[in-house]
Amino acid sequence: MALKFYLGLTSFVLSFFAVFLNVLIFRPVFRLAFIEKKSSIYIIAFFNIISDLLQLLIVCLYLSPNIMQNDYILTGSQTSVSNIFVGWIFVNAWYIECFVQVVMAVNRYVIQFVFISVFYVFTWIFFEVFPRVVPDDKLEYFWVIALLVTLNASSNSVIFLTCNKDVKRSINFPWAKNKIHNLTVLP
């Protein structure tokens, strides 16, 4: 019981931090995509952020408490309408993410495609393999899937926060502002 509680708590903290990162870049990416119309990558990233936020909110507010409580928090039944609805939202966000992967690959945005795809593929592999290899009494190993979903859903925001100077400029980080200022000063 204690192990599952701590795994759920860790999942909650990580997914909450990932939600924070995605919310942090949501407005700058929206502005760059639809107001300034800077590049098509921002449009792709915007829809990726939406699907990431849906997945992260489900991990943070639904899956993590389920893991901590070791039961379904909404009704206690796996086949209840509310649990099926949450699963439906999660799967549809996953399909949006899958579509965005294809668009990103076609447009050759390599950095984002590689990082997001690695976590996406590993999540899918673990999701398919674990039910066949993990014994019924060791369900806590499925926590790895929640961790990979969190990493997948936060990779886009981490890439934008670390590699994209337009997003950094929009957020106005004090440490990024000096670096950007030094890069843009004319002699």
Buried (B, 14 or more C-beta within 10 A) or exposed (E): EEEBEBBBBBBBEBBBBBBEBBEBBBEBBBBBBEEEEBBEBBBBBBBBBBBBBBBBBBBBBBBBBBBBBEEBBBEEEEEEEEBEEBEEBBEEBBEBBEEBBEBBBEBEBEEBBEBBBBBBEBBBEBBEEBEEEBEEEEEBEBBBBBBBBBBBBBBBBBBBBEEBEBBBBBBEBEEBEEEBEEEEEEE
